[in-house]
Amino acid sequence: MPLVIGAVFLFISVPGFVLLLIETGEDFGGLDLPVLAILGAGVILGLIFLINGLQLCCEPGSLLYRLSHGRIFR
């Protein structure tokens, strides 16, 4: 379930976040920084949920398990 929640958070947040970073105009009326902060928090939450979901789904001993648990060289 965390994998799905993380994917949804990223699907909703990333396009708006990237678009707001690229298109910084003067017609936002001062709302660009608060919206950027909210979308950035959505991206961070999405990544946290995605990593947590990957940790729950992977098999012990696999490459994904070692990458998600920080045990790359063992």
CHARMM internal coordinates of N, CA and C (Angstrom, degrees):
IC EDIT
DIST 1 N 1 CA 1.4446
DIST 1 CA 1 C 1.5380
ANGL 1 N 1 CA 1 C 112.70
DIST 1 C 2 N 1.3431
ANGL 1 CA 1 C 2 N 117.99
DIHE 1 N 1 CA 1 C 2 N -38.92
DIST 2 N 2 CA 1.4725
ANGL 1 C 2 N 2 CA 116.73
DIHE 1 CA 1 C 2 N 2 CA 177.37
DIST 2 CA 2 C 1.5244
ANGL 2 N 2 CA 2 C 112.88
DIHE 1 C 2 N 2 CA 2 C -62.69
DIST 2 C 3 N 1.3217
ANGL 2 CA 2 C 3 N 116.35
DIHE 2 N 2 CA 2 C 3 N -28.89
DIST 3 N 3 CA 1.4598
ANGL 2 C 3 N 3 CA 119.90
DIHE 2 CA 2 C 3 N 3 CA 178.47
DIST 3 CA 3 C 1.5238
ANGL 3 N 3 CA 3 C 110.84
DIHE 2 C 3 N 3 CA 3 C -64.76
DIST 3 C 4 N 1.3218
ANGL 3 CA 3 C 4 N 117.08
DIHE 3 N 3 CA 3 C 4 N -41.28
DIST 4 N 4 CA 1.4636
ANGL 3 C 4 N 4 CA 122.00
DIHE 3 CA 3 C 4 N 4 CA 179.11
DIST 4 CA 4 C 1.5235
ANGL 4 N 4 CA 4 C 110.66
DIHE 3 C 4 N 4 CA 4 C -69.50
DIST 4 C 5 N 1.3350
ANGL 4 CA 4 C 5 N 116.66
DIHE 4 N 4 CA 4 C 5 N -42.29
DIST 5 N 5 CA 1.4668
ANGL 4 C 5 N 5 CA 120.76
DIHE 4 CA 4 C 5 N 5 CA 179.60
DIST 5 CA 5 C 1.5306
ANGL 5 N 5 CA 5 C 109.97
DIHE 4 C 5 N 5 CA 5 C -62.63
DIST 5 C 6 N 1.3370
ANGL 5 CA 5 C 6 N 117.12
DIHE 5 N 5 CA 5 C 6 N -42.97
DIST 6 N 6 CA 1.4618
ANGL 5 C 6 N 6 CA 120.62
DIHE 5 CA 5 C 6 N 6 CA 178.64
DIST 6 CA 6 C 1.5084
ANGL 6 N 6 CA 6 C 112.27
DIHE 5 C 6 N 6 CA 6 C -64.21
DIST 6 C 7 N 1.3322
ANGL 6 CA 6 C 7 N 116.40
DIHE 6 N 6 CA 6 C 7 N -40.22
DIST 7 N 7 CA 1.4688
ANGL 6 C 7 N 7 CA 119.38
DIHE 6 CA 6 C 7 N 7 CA 178.56
DIST 7 CA 7 C 1.5281
ANGL 7 N 7 CA 7 C 111.01
DIHE 6 C 7 N 7 CA 7 C -65.27
DIST 7 C 8 N 1.3254
ANGL 7 CA 7 C 8 N 117.37
DIHE 7 N 7 CA 7 C 8 N -39.12
DIST 8 N 8 CA 1.4654
ANGL 7 C 8 N 8 CA 120.44
DIHE 7 CA 7 C 8 N 8 CA 178.84
DIST 8 CA 8 C 1.5241
ANGL 8 N 8 CA 8 C 110.66
DIHE 7 C 8 N 8 CA 8 C -66.77
DIST 8 C 9 N 1.3343
ANGL 8 CA 8 C 9 N 116.80
DIHE 8 N 8 CA 8 C 9 N -44.13
DIST 9 N 9 CA 1.4664
ANGL 8 C 9 N 9 CA 119.88
DIHE 8 CA 8 C 9 N 9 CA 177.65
DIST 9 CA 9 C 1.5291
ANGL 9 N 9 CA 9 C 110.52
DIHE 8 C 9 N 9 CA 9 C -58.12
DIST 9 C 10 N 1.3233
ANGL 9 CA 9 C 10 N 116.87
DIHE 9 N 9 CA 9 C 10 N -45.88
DIST 10 N 10 CA 1.4627
ANGL 9 C 10 N 10 CA 119.77
DIHE 9 CA 9 C 10 N 10 CA -179.44
DIST 10 CA 10 C 1.5153
ANGL 10 N 10 CA 10 C 111.73
DIHE 9 C 10 N 10 CA 10 C -67.92
DIST 10 C 11 N 1.3386
ANGL 10 CA 10 C 11 N 117.68
DIHE 10 N 10 CA 10 C 11 N -38.81
DIST 11 N 11 CA 1.4595
ANGL 10 C 11 N 11 CA 121.57
DIHE 10 CA 10 C 11 N 11 CA 179.78
DIST 11 CA 11 C 1.5283
ANGL 11 N 11 CA 11 C 111.41
DIHE 10 C 11 N 11 CA 11 C -62.64
DIST 11 C 12 N 1.3234
ANGL 11 CA 11 C 12 N 116.47
DIHE 11 N 11 CA 11 C 12 N -34.40
DIST 12 N 12 CA 1.4582
ANGL 11 C 12 N 12 CA 120.52
DIHE 11 CA 11 C 12 N 12 CA -179.40
DIST 12 CA 12 C 1.5315
ANGL 12 N 12 CA 12 C 111.77
DIHE 11 C 12 N 12 CA 12 C -83.47
DIST 12 C 13 N 1.3249
ANGL 12 CA 12 C 13 N 117.76
DIHE 12 N 12 CA 12 C 13 N -39.84
DIST 13 N 13 CA 1.4675
ANGL 12 C 13 N 13 CA 121.34
DIHE 12 CA 12 C 13 N 13 CA -170.10
DIST 13 CA 13 C 1.5248
ANGL 13 N 13 CA 13 C 115.00
DIHE 12 C 13 N 13 CA 13 C -87.00
DIST 13 C 14 N 1.3248
ANGL 13 CA 13 C 14 N 117.44
DIHE 13 N 13 CA 13 C 14 N -38.76
DIST 14 N 14 CA 1.4696
ANGL 13 C 14 N 14 CA 119.73
DIHE 13 CA 13 C 14 N 14 CA -170.96
DIST 14 CA 14 C 1.5301
ANGL 14 N 14 CA 14 C 113.20
DIHE 13 C 14 N 14 CA 14 C -63.84
DIST 14 C 15 N 1.3529
ANGL 14 CA 14 C 15 N 120.57
DIHE 14 N 14 CA 14 C 15 N -45.38
DIST 15 N 15 CA 1.4687
ANGL 14 C 15 N 15 CA 117.75
DIHE 14 CA 14 C 15 N 15 CA -178.81
DIST 15 CA 15 C 1.5269
ANGL 15 N 15 CA 15 C 113.56
DIHE 14 C 15 N 15 CA 15 C -61.09
DIST 15 C 16 N 1.3116
ANGL 15 CA 15 C 16 N 117.28
DIHE 15 N 15 CA 15 C 16 N -42.78
DIST 16 N 16 CA 1.4599
ANGL 15 C 16 N 16 CA 120.20
DIHE 15 CA 15 C 16 N 16 CA 178.54
DIST 16 CA 16 C 1.5093
ANGL 16 N 16 CA 16 C 112.25
DIHE 15 C 16 N 16 CA 16 C -67.26
DIST 16 C 17 N 1.3266
ANGL 16 CA 16 C 17 N 116.92
DIHE 16 N 16 CA 16 C 17 N -38.09
DIST 17 N 17 CA 1.4583
ANGL 16 C 17 N 17 CA 121.88
DIHE 16 CA 16 C 17 N 17 CA 179.66
DIST 17 CA 17 C 1.5289
ANGL 17 N 17 CA 17 C 110.53
DIHE 16 C 17 N 17 CA 17 C -63.97
DIST 17 C 18 N 1.3213
ANGL 17 CA 17 C 18 N 116.59
DIHE 17 N 17 CA 17 C 18 N -46.85
DIST 18 N 18 CA 1.4686
ANGL 17 C 18 N 18 CA 120.67
DIHE 17 CA 17 C 18 N 18 CA -179.65
DIST 18 CA 18 C 1.5206
ANGL 18 N 18 CA 18 C 110.38
DIHE 17 C 18 N 18 CA 18 C -67.08
DIST 18 C 19 N 1.3143
ANGL 18 CA 18 C 19 N 117.18
DIHE 18 N 18 CA 18 C 19 N -42.25
DIST 19 N 19 CA 1.4603
ANGL 18 C 19 N 19 CA 120.18
DIHE 18 CA 18 C 19 N 19 CA 179.97
DIST 19 CA 19 C 1.5283
ANGL 19 N 19 CA 19 C 111.61
DIHE 18 C 19 N 19 CA 19 C -63.63
DIST 19 C 20 N 1.3302
ANGL 19 CA 19 C 20 N 116.49
DIHE 19 N 19 CA 19 C 20 N -39.22
DIST 20 N 20 CA 1.4629
ANGL 19 C 20 N 20 CA 119.98
DIHE 19 CA 19 C 20 N 20 CA 179.12
DIST 20 CA 20 C 1.5207
ANGL 20 N 20 CA 20 C 111.40
DIHE 19 C 20 N 20 CA 20 C -70.10
DIST 20 C 21 N 1.3332
ANGL 20 CA 20 C 21 N 117.35
DIHE 20 N 20 CA 20 C 21 N -31.86
DIST 21 N 21 CA 1.4631
ANGL 20 C 21 N 21 CA 119.68
DIHE 20 CA 20 C 21 N 21 CA 175.77
DIST 21 CA 21 C 1.5220
ANGL 21 N 21 CA 21 C 111.49
DIHE 20 C 21 N 21 CA 21 C -69.92
DIST 21 C 22 N 1.3301
ANGL 21 CA 21 C 22 N 116.54
DIHE 21 N 21 CA 21 C 22 N -37.91
DIST 22 N 22 CA 1.4673
ANGL 21 C 22 N 22 CA 120.33
DIHE 21 CA 21 C 22 N 22 CA -177.66
DIST 22 CA 22 C 1.5232
ANGL 22 N 22 CA 22 C 111.19
DIHE 21 C 22 N 22 CA 22 C -77.12
DIST 22 C 23 N 1.3245
ANGL 22 CA 22 C 23 N 117.43
DIHE 22 N 22 CA 22 C 23 N -48.60
DIST 23 N 23 CA 1.4653
ANGL 22 C 23 N 23 CA 122.54
DIHE 22 CA 22 C 23 N 23 CA -175.29
DIST 23 CA 23 C 1.5277
ANGL 23 N 23 CA 23 C 110.90
DIHE 22 C 23 N 23 CA 23 C -97.97
DIST 23 C 24 N 1.3078
ANGL 23 CA 23 C 24 N 116.73
DIHE 23 N 23 CA 23 C 24 N 79.14
DIST 24 N 24 CA 1.4563
ANGL 23 C 24 N 24 CA 120.00
DIHE 23 CA 23 C 24 N 24 CA 175.70
DIST 24 CA 24 C 1.5198
ANGL 24 N 24 CA 24 C 108.38
DIHE 23 C 24 N 24 CA 24 C -97.13
DIST 24 C 25 N 1.2897
ANGL 24 CA 24 C 25 N 115.33
DIHE 24 N 24 CA 24 C 25 N 100.58
DIST 25 N 25 CA 1.4590
ANGL 24 C 25 N 25 CA 120.11
DIHE 24 CA 24 C 25 N 25 CA -179.48
DIST 25 CA 25 C 1.5203
ANGL 25 N 25 CA 25 C 110.73
DIHE 24 C 25 N 25 CA 25 C -110.68
DIST 25 C 26 N 1.3134
ANGL 25 CA 25 C 26 N 115.84
DIHE 25 N 25 CA 25 C 26 N -179.09
DIST 26 N 26 CA 1.4551
ANGL 25 C 26 N 26 CA 120.65
DIHE 25 CA 25 C 26 N 26 CA -179.73
DIST 26 CA 26 C 1.5237
ANGL 26 N 26 CA 26 C 112.01
DIHE 25 C 26 N 26 CA 26 C -94.05
DIST 26 C 27 N 1.3035
ANGL 26 CA 26 C 27 N 118.04
DIHE 26 N 26 CA 26 C 27 N 0.39
DIST 27 N 27 CA 1.4595
ANGL 26 C 27 N 27 CA 121.00
DIHE 26 CA 26 C 27 N 27 CA -175.84
DIST 27 CA 27 C 1.5251
ANGL 27 N 27 CA 27 C 113.71
DIHE 26 C 27 N 27 CA 27 C -94.16
DIST 27 C 28 N 1.3189
ANGL 27 CA 27 C 28 N 118.40
DIHE 27 N 27 CA 27 C 28 N 15.39
DIST 28 N 28 CA 1.4621
ANGL 27 C 28 N 28 CA 120.72
DIHE 27 CA 27 C 28 N 28 CA 179.53
DIST 28 CA 28 C 1.5215
ANGL 28 N 28 CA 28 C 112.30
DIHE 27 C 28 N 28 CA 28 C -85.96
DIST 28 C 29 N 1.2979
ANGL 28 CA 28 C 29 N 118.89
DIHE 28 N 28 CA 28 C 29 N -18.97
DIST 29 N 29 CA 1.4491
ANGL 28 C 29 N 29 CA 122.42
DIHE 28 CA 28 C 29 N 29 CA 177.37
DIST 29 CA 29 C 1.5211
ANGL 29 N 29 CA 29 C 114.29
DIHE 28 C 29 N 29 CA 29 C 70.04
DIST 29 C 30 N 1.2927
ANGL 29 CA 29 C 30 N 117.88
DIHE 29 N 29 CA 29 C 30 N 31.96
DIST 30 N 30 CA 1.4601
ANGL 29 C 30 N 30 CA 120.98
DIHE 29 CA 29 C 30 N 30 CA 178.34
DIST 30 CA 30 C 1.5108
ANGL 30 N 30 CA 30 C 114.52
DIHE 29 C 30 N 30 CA 30 C 84.24
DIST 30 C 31 N 1.3124
ANGL 30 CA 30 C 31 N 118.16
DIHE 30 N 30 CA 30 C 31 N 4.11
DIST 31 N 31 CA 1.4624
ANGL 30 C 31 N 31 CA 120.93
DIHE 30 CA 30 C 31 N 31 CA -179.58
DIST 31 CA 31 C 1.5179
ANGL 31 N 31 CA 31 C 113.28
DIHE 30 C 31 N 31 CA 31 C -92.73
DIST 31 C 32 N 1.3210
ANGL 31 CA 31 C 32 N 117.71
DIHE 31 N 31 CA 31 C 32 N -0.64
DIST 32 N 32 CA 1.4550
ANGL 31 C 32 N 32 CA 118.79
DIHE 31 CA 31 C 32 N 32 CA -175.16
DIST 32 CA 32 C 1.5279
ANGL 32 N 32 CA 32 C 112.75
DIHE 31 C 32 N 32 CA 32 C -68.80
DIST 32 C 33 N 1.3223
ANGL 32 CA 32 C 33 N 119.39
DIHE 32 N 32 CA 32 C 33 N -40.11
DIST 33 N 33 CA 1.4606
ANGL 32 C 33 N 33 CA 120.42
DIHE 32 CA 32 C 33 N 33 CA -179.64
DIST 33 CA 33 C 1.5297
ANGL 33 N 33 CA 33 C 113.38
DIHE 32 C 33 N 33 CA 33 C -70.47
DIST 33 C 34 N 1.3526
ANGL 33 CA 33 C 34 N 120.38
DIHE 33 N 33 CA 33 C 34 N -45.15
DIST 34 N 34 CA 1.4692
ANGL 33 C 34 N 34 CA 118.19
DIHE 33 CA 33 C 34 N 34 CA 177.07
DIST 34 CA 34 C 1.5318
ANGL 34 N 34 CA 34 C 113.15
DIHE 33 C 34 N 34 CA 34 C -64.02
DIST 34 C 35 N 1.3356
ANGL 34 CA 34 C 35 N 117.06
DIHE 34 N 34 CA 34 C 35 N -39.01
DIST 35 N 35 CA 1.4693
ANGL 34 C 35 N 35 CA 119.72
DIHE 34 CA 34 C 35 N 35 CA 178.60
DIST 35 CA 35 C 1.5213
ANGL 35 N 35 CA 35 C 109.84
DIHE 34 C 35 N 35 CA 35 C -68.11
DIST 35 C 36 N 1.3204
ANGL 35 CA 35 C 36 N 117.83
DIHE 35 N 35 CA 35 C 36 N -38.49
DIST 36 N 36 CA 1.4606
ANGL 35 C 36 N 36 CA 121.26
DIHE 35 CA 35 C 36 N 36 CA 177.23
DIST 36 CA 36 C 1.5258
ANGL 36 N 36 CA 36 C 110.73
DIHE 35 C 36 N 36 CA 36 C -63.51
DIST 36 C 37 N 1.3305
ANGL 36 CA 36 C 37 N 117.29
DIHE 36 N 36 CA 36 C 37 N -38.61
DIST 37 N 37 CA 1.4652
ANGL 36 C 37 N 37 CA 120.74
DIHE 36 CA 36 C 37 N 37 CA 178.19
DIST 37 CA 37 C 1.5277
ANGL 37 N 37 CA 37 C 111.11
DIHE 36 C 37 N 37 CA 37 C -66.96
DIST 37 C 38 N 1.3204
ANGL 37 CA 37 C 38 N 117.73
DIHE 37 N 37 CA 37 C 38 N -41.79
DIST 38 N 38 CA 1.4642
ANGL 37 C 38 N 38 CA 121.04
DIHE 37 CA 37 C 38 N 38 CA 179.68
DIST 38 CA 38 C 1.5227
ANGL 38 N 38 CA 38 C 110.62
DIHE 37 C 38 N 38 CA 38 C -66.14
DIST 38 C 39 N 1.3261
ANGL 38 CA 38 C 39 N 117.35
DIHE 38 N 38 CA 38 C 39 N -44.51
DIST 39 N 39 CA 1.4580
ANGL 38 C 39 N 39 CA 120.31
DIHE 38 CA 38 C 39 N 39 CA 178.56
DIST 39 CA 39 C 1.5272
ANGL 39 N 39 CA 39 C 111.48
DIHE 38 C 39 N 39 CA 39 C -67.31
DIST 39 C 40 N 1.3254
ANGL 39 CA 39 C 40 N 117.24
DIHE 39 N 39 CA 39 C 40 N -35.64
DIST 40 N 40 CA 1.4699
ANGL 39 C 40 N 40 CA 120.68
DIHE 39 CA 39 C 40 N 40 CA 175.81
DIST 40 CA 40 C 1.5157
ANGL 40 N 40 CA 40 C 111.65
DIHE 39 C 40 N 40 CA 40 C -64.60
DIST 40 C 41 N 1.3324
ANGL 40 CA 40 C 41 N 116.45
DIHE 40 N 40 CA 40 C 41 N -38.84
DIST 41 N 41 CA 1.4703
ANGL 40 C 41 N 41 CA 119.61
DIHE 40 CA 40 C 41 N 41 CA 175.98
DIST 41 CA 41 C 1.5299
ANGL 41 N 41 CA 41 C 110.43
DIHE 40 C 41 N 41 CA 41 C -65.53
DIST 41 C 42 N 1.3216
ANGL 41 CA 41 C 42 N 117.40
DIHE 41 N 41 CA 41 C 42 N -36.00
DIST 42 N 42 CA 1.4642
ANGL 41 C 42 N 42 CA 120.87
DIHE 41 CA 41 C 42 N 42 CA 176.47
DIST 42 CA 42 C 1.5157
ANGL 42 N 42 CA 42 C 111.91
DIHE 41 C 42 N 42 CA 42 C -65.17
DIST 42 C 43 N 1.3161
ANGL 42 CA 42 C 43 N 116.60
DIHE 42 N 42 CA 42 C 43 N -39.18
DIST 43 N 43 CA 1.4667
ANGL 42 C 43 N 43 CA 120.20
DIHE 42 CA 42 C 43 N 43 CA 177.65
DIST 43 CA 43 C 1.5239
ANGL 43 N 43 CA 43 C 110.42
DIHE 42 C 43 N 43 CA 43 C -65.80
DIST 43 C 44 N 1.3225
ANGL 43 CA 43 C 44 N 117.08
DIHE 43 N 43 CA 43 C 44 N -43.34
DIST 44 N 44 CA 1.4648
ANGL 43 C 44 N 44 CA 120.53
DIHE 43 CA 43 C 44 N 44 CA 179.84
DIST 44 CA 44 C 1.5249
ANGL 44 N 44 CA 44 C 110.79
DIHE 43 C 44 N 44 CA 44 C -64.98
DIST 44 C 45 N 1.3306
ANGL 44 CA 44 C 45 N 117.32
DIHE 44 N 44 CA 44 C 45 N -44.31
DIST 45 N 45 CA 1.4667
ANGL 44 C 45 N 45 CA 120.12
DIHE 44 CA 44 C 45 N 45 CA 177.10
DIST 45 CA 45 C 1.5199
ANGL 45 N 45 CA 45 C 111.58
DIHE 44 C 45 N 45 CA 45 C -62.76
DIST 45 C 46 N 1.3178
ANGL 45 CA 45 C 46 N 116.86
DIHE 45 N 45 CA 45 C 46 N -39.61
DIST 46 N 46 CA 1.4574
ANGL 45 C 46 N 46 CA 120.65
DIHE 45 CA 45 C 46 N 46 CA 178.11
DIST 46 CA 46 C 1.5174
ANGL 46 N 46 CA 46 C 112.00
DIHE 45 C 46 N 46 CA 46 C -62.32
DIST 46 C 47 N 1.3178
ANGL 46 CA 46 C 47 N 117.03
DIHE 46 N 46 CA 46 C 47 N -42.52
DIST 47 N 47 CA 1.4620
ANGL 46 C 47 N 47 CA 120.42
DIHE 46 CA 46 C 47 N 47 CA 178.26
DIST 47 CA 47 C 1.5198
ANGL 47 N 47 CA 47 C 111.54
DIHE 46 C 47 N 47 CA 47 C -66.48
DIST 47 C 48 N 1.3287
ANGL 47 CA 47 C 48 N 117.25
DIHE 47 N 47 CA 47 C 48 N -39.05
DIST 48 N 48 CA 1.4692
ANGL 47 C 48 N 48 CA 120.61
DIHE 47 CA 47 C 48 N 48 CA 178.35
DIST 48 CA 48 C 1.5236
ANGL 48 N 48 CA 48 C 110.38
DIHE 47 C 48 N 48 CA 48 C -63.36
DIST 48 C 49 N 1.3317
ANGL 48 CA 48 C 49 N 116.99
DIHE 48 N 48 CA 48 C 49 N -47.00
DIST 49 N 49 CA 1.4564
ANGL 48 C 49 N 49 CA 120.12
DIHE 48 CA 48 C 49 N 49 CA 178.52
DIST 49 CA 49 C 1.5272
ANGL 49 N 49 CA 49 C 111.64
DIHE 48 C 49 N 49 CA 49 C -64.10
DIST 49 C 50 N 1.3280
ANGL 49 CA 49 C 50 N 117.21
DIHE 49 N 49 CA 49 C 50 N -38.87
DIST 50 N 50 CA 1.4546
ANGL 49 C 50 N 50 CA 121.07
DIHE 49 CA 49 C 50 N 50 CA 179.97
DIST 50 CA 50 C 1.5288
ANGL 50 N 50 CA 50 C 111.38
DIHE 49 C 50 N 50 CA 50 C -64.41
DIST 50 C 51 N 1.3146
ANGL 50 CA 50 C 51 N 117.55
DIHE 50 N 50 CA 50 C 51 N -44.81
DIST 51 N 51 CA 1.4687
ANGL 50 C 51 N 51 CA 121.07
DIHE 50 CA 50 C 51 N 51 CA 178.57
DIST 51 CA 51 C 1.5198
ANGL 51 N 51 CA 51 C 110.41
DIHE 50 C 51 N 51 CA 51 C -65.64
DIST 51 C 52 N 1.3341
ANGL 51 CA 51 C 52 N 117.20
DIHE 51 N 51 CA 51 C 52 N -41.12
DIST 52 N 52 CA 1.4571
ANGL 51 C 52 N 52 CA 120.30
DIHE 51 CA 51 C 52 N 52 CA 177.84
DIST 52 CA 52 C 1.5305
ANGL 52 N 52 CA 52 C 111.03
DIHE 51 C 52 N 52 CA 52 C -63.15
DIST 52 C 53 N 1.3257
ANGL 52 CA 52 C 53 N 117.40
DIHE 52 N 52 CA 52 C 53 N -41.64
DIST 53 N 53 CA 1.4586
ANGL 52 C 53 N 53 CA 120.71
DIHE 52 CA 52 C 53 N 53 CA 177.78
DIST 53 CA 53 C 1.5130
ANGL 53 N 53 CA 53 C 112.02
DIHE 52 C 53 N 53 CA 53 C -64.71
DIST 53 C 54 N 1.3275
ANGL 53 CA 53 C 54 N 117.57
DIHE 53 N 53 CA 53 C 54 N -39.09
DIST 54 N 54 CA 1.4558
ANGL 53 C 54 N 54 CA 120.37
DIHE 53 CA 53 C 54 N 54 CA 176.94
DIST 54 CA 54 C 1.5166
ANGL 54 N 54 CA 54 C 111.71
DIHE 53 C 54 N 54 CA 54 C -65.81
DIST 54 C 55 N 1.3296
ANGL 54 CA 54 C 55 N 117.09
DIHE 54 N 54 CA 54 C 55 N -36.42
DIST 55 N 55 CA 1.4610
ANGL 54 C 55 N 55 CA 120.35
DIHE 54 CA 54 C 55 N 55 CA 177.18
DIST 55 CA 55 C 1.5236
ANGL 55 N 55 CA 55 C 111.29
DIHE 54 C 55 N 55 CA 55 C -64.73
DIST 55 C 56 N 1.3199
ANGL 55 CA 55 C 56 N 116.93
DIHE 55 N 55 CA 55 C 56 N -36.53
DIST 56 N 56 CA 1.4617
ANGL 55 C 56 N 56 CA 120.11
DIHE 55 CA 55 C 56 N 56 CA -179.51
DIST 56 CA 56 C 1.5264
ANGL 56 N 56 CA 56 C 112.59
DIHE 55 C 56 N 56 CA 56 C -75.15
DIST 56 C 57 N 1.3240
ANGL 56 CA 56 C 57 N 117.56
DIHE 56 N 56 CA 56 C 57 N -29.96
DIST 57 N 57 CA 1.4688
ANGL 56 C 57 N 57 CA 121.24
DIHE 56 CA 56 C 57 N 57 CA -173.92
DIST 57 CA 57 C 1.5199
ANGL 57 N 57 CA 57 C 114.46
DIHE 56 C 57 N 57 CA 57 C -89.09
DIST 57 C 58 N 1.3195
ANGL 57 CA 57 C 58 N 118.89
DIHE 57 N 57 CA 57 C 58 N -20.12
DIST 58 N 58 CA 1.4595
ANGL 57 C 58 N 58 CA 119.29
DIHE 57 CA 57 C 58 N 58 CA -172.02
DIST 58 CA 58 C 1.5266
ANGL 58 N 58 CA 58 C 111.56
DIHE 57 C 58 N 58 CA 58 C -85.43
DIST 58 C 59 N 1.3151
ANGL 58 CA 58 C 59 N 114.69
DIHE 58 N 58 CA 58 C 59 N 153.88
DIST 59 N 59 CA 1.4673
ANGL 58 C 59 N 59 CA 122.99
DIHE 58 CA 58 C 59 N 59 CA -179.62
DIST 59 CA 59 C 1.5235
ANGL 59 N 59 CA 59 C 109.87
DIHE 58 C 59 N 59 CA 59 C -84.53
DIST 59 C 60 N 1.3325
ANGL 59 CA 59 C 60 N 117.85
DIHE 59 N 59 CA 59 C 60 N 141.54
DIST 60 N 60 CA 1.4701
ANGL 59 C 60 N 60 CA 119.99
DIHE 59 CA 59 C 60 N 60 CA 176.21
DIST 60 CA 60 C 1.5314
ANGL 60 N 60 CA 60 C 111.24
DIHE 59 C 60 N 60 CA 60 C -61.72
DIST 60 C 61 N 1.2987
ANGL 60 CA 60 C 61 N 115.88
DIHE 60 N 60 CA 60 C 61 N 135.66
DIST 61 N 61 CA 1.4488
ANGL 60 C 61 N 61 CA 122.02
DIHE 60 CA 60 C 61 N 61 CA 179.89
DIST 61 CA 61 C 1.5122
ANGL 61 N 61 CA 61 C 114.25
DIHE 60 C 61 N 61 CA 61 C 96.05
DIST 61 C 62 N 1.3224
ANGL 61 CA 61 C 62 N 118.55
DIHE 61 N 61 CA 61 C 62 N -13.87
DIST 62 N 62 CA 1.4576
ANGL 61 C 62 N 62 CA 120.44
DIHE 61 CA 61 C 62 N 62 CA -179.17
DIST 62 CA 62 C 1.5301
ANGL 62 N 62 CA 62 C 110.05
DIHE 61 C 62 N 62 CA 62 C -80.59
DIST 62 C 63 N 1.3126
ANGL 62 CA 62 C 63 N 114.70
DIHE 62 N 62 CA 62 C 63 N 166.26
DIST 63 N 63 CA 1.4605
ANGL 62 C 63 N 63 CA 119.58
DIHE 62 CA 62 C 63 N 63 CA 179.44
DIST 63 CA 63 C 1.5265
ANGL 63 N 63 CA 63 C 111.34
DIHE 62 C 63 N 63 CA 63 C -64.26
DIST 63 C 64 N 1.3306
ANGL 63 CA 63 C 64 N 116.74
DIHE 63 N 63 CA 63 C 64 N -40.12
DIST 64 N 64 CA 1.4639
ANGL 63 C 64 N 64 CA 120.39
DIHE 63 CA 63 C 64 N 64 CA 178.16
DIST 64 CA 64 C 1.5252
ANGL 64 N 64 CA 64 C 111.34
DIHE 63 C 64 N 64 CA 64 C -62.85
DIST 64 C 65 N 1.3301
ANGL 64 CA 64 C 65 N 116.97
DIHE 64 N 64 CA 64 C 65 N -37.58
DIST 65 N 65 CA 1.4641
ANGL 64 C 65 N 65 CA 121.05
DIHE 64 CA 64 C 65 N 65 CA 177.64
DIST 65 CA 65 C 1.5240
ANGL 65 N 65 CA 65 C 110.27
DIHE 64 C 65 N 65 CA 65 C -63.87
DIST 65 C 66 N 1.3265
ANGL 65 CA 65 C 66 N 115.66
DIHE 65 N 65 CA 65 C 66 N -45.31
DIST 66 N 66 CA 1.4675
ANGL 65 C 66 N 66 CA 118.58
DIHE 65 CA 65 C 66 N 66 CA -179.00
DIST 66 CA 66 C 1.5236
ANGL 66 N 66 CA 66 C 111.64
DIHE 65 C 66 N 66 CA 66 C -67.11
DIST 66 C 67 N 1.3400
ANGL 66 CA 66 C 67 N 116.99
DIHE 66 N 66 CA 66 C 67 N -37.07
DIST 67 N 67 CA 1.4754
ANGL 66 C 67 N 67 CA 119.58
DIHE 66 CA 66 C 67 N 67 CA 179.27
DIST 67 CA 67 C 1.5202
ANGL 67 N 67 CA 67 C 111.58
DIHE 66 C 67 N 67 CA 67 C -69.86
DIST 67 C 68 N 1.3232
ANGL 67 CA 67 C 68 N 117.50
DIHE 67 N 67 CA 67 C 68 N -40.44
DIST 68 N 68 CA 1.4650
ANGL 67 C 68 N 68 CA 119.57
DIHE 67 CA 67 C 68 N 68 CA -176.09
DIST 68 CA 68 C 1.5122
ANGL 68 N 68 CA 68 C 113.32
DIHE 67 C 68 N 68 CA 68 C -78.39
DIST 68 C 69 N 1.3280
ANGL 68 CA 68 C 69 N 117.65
DIHE 68 N 68 CA 68 C 69 N -20.65
DIST 69 N 69 CA 1.4636
ANGL 68 C 69 N 69 CA 120.60
DIHE 68 CA 68 C 69 N 69 CA 178.51
DIST 69 CA 69 C 1.5224
ANGL 69 N 69 CA 69 C 112.75
DIHE 68 C 69 N 69 CA 69 C -102.05
DIST 69 C 70 N 1.3225
ANGL 69 CA 69 C 70 N 117.74
DIHE 69 N 69 CA 69 C 70 N 2.52
DIST 70 N 70 CA 1.4603
ANGL 69 C 70 N 70 CA 120.69
DIHE 69 CA 69 C 70 N 70 CA 176.65
DIST 70 CA 70 C 1.5145
ANGL 70 N 70 CA 70 C 113.69
DIHE 69 C 70 N 70 CA 70 C 78.45
DIST 70 C 71 N 1.3271
ANGL 70 CA 70 C 71 N 118.35
DIHE 70 N 70 CA 70 C 71 N 19.60
DIST 71 N 71 CA 1.4652
ANGL 70 C 71 N 71 CA 122.23
DIHE 70 CA 70 C 71 N 71 CA 179.88
DIST 71 CA 71 C 1.5233
ANGL 71 N 71 CA 71 C 108.34
DIHE 70 C 71 N 71 CA 71 C -112.13
DIST 71 C 72 N 1.2950
ANGL 71 CA 71 C 72 N 115.93
DIHE 71 N 71 CA 71 C 72 N 70.21
DIST 72 N 72 CA 1.4570
ANGL 71 C 72 N 72 CA 120.05
DIHE 71 CA 71 C 72 N 72 CA -172.78
DIST 72 CA 72 C 1.5327
ANGL 72 N 72 CA 72 C 111.30
DIHE 71 C 72 N 72 CA 72 C -78.76
DIST 72 C 73 N 1.3166
ANGL 72 CA 72 C 73 N 118.41
DIHE 72 N 72 CA 72 C 73 N -42.20
DIST 73 N 73 CA 1.4660
ANGL 72 C 73 N 73 CA 121.08
DIHE 72 CA 72 C 73 N 73 CA -170.53
DIST 73 CA 73 C 1.5203
ANGL 73 N 73 CA 73 C 113.24
DIHE 72 C 73 N 73 CA 73 C -102.44
DIST 73 C 74 N 1.3070
ANGL 73 CA 73 C 74 N 119.81
DIHE 73 N 73 CA 73 C 74 N 17.54
DIST 74 N 74 CA 1.4742
ANGL 73 C 74 N 74 CA 120.60
DIHE 73 CA 73 C 74 N 74 CA 179.47
DIST 74 CA 74 C 1.4870
ANGL 74 N 74 CA 74 C 111.07
DIHE 73 C 74 N 74 CA 74 C -101.52
END
COOR INIT
IC SEED 1 N 1 CA 1 C
IC BUILD
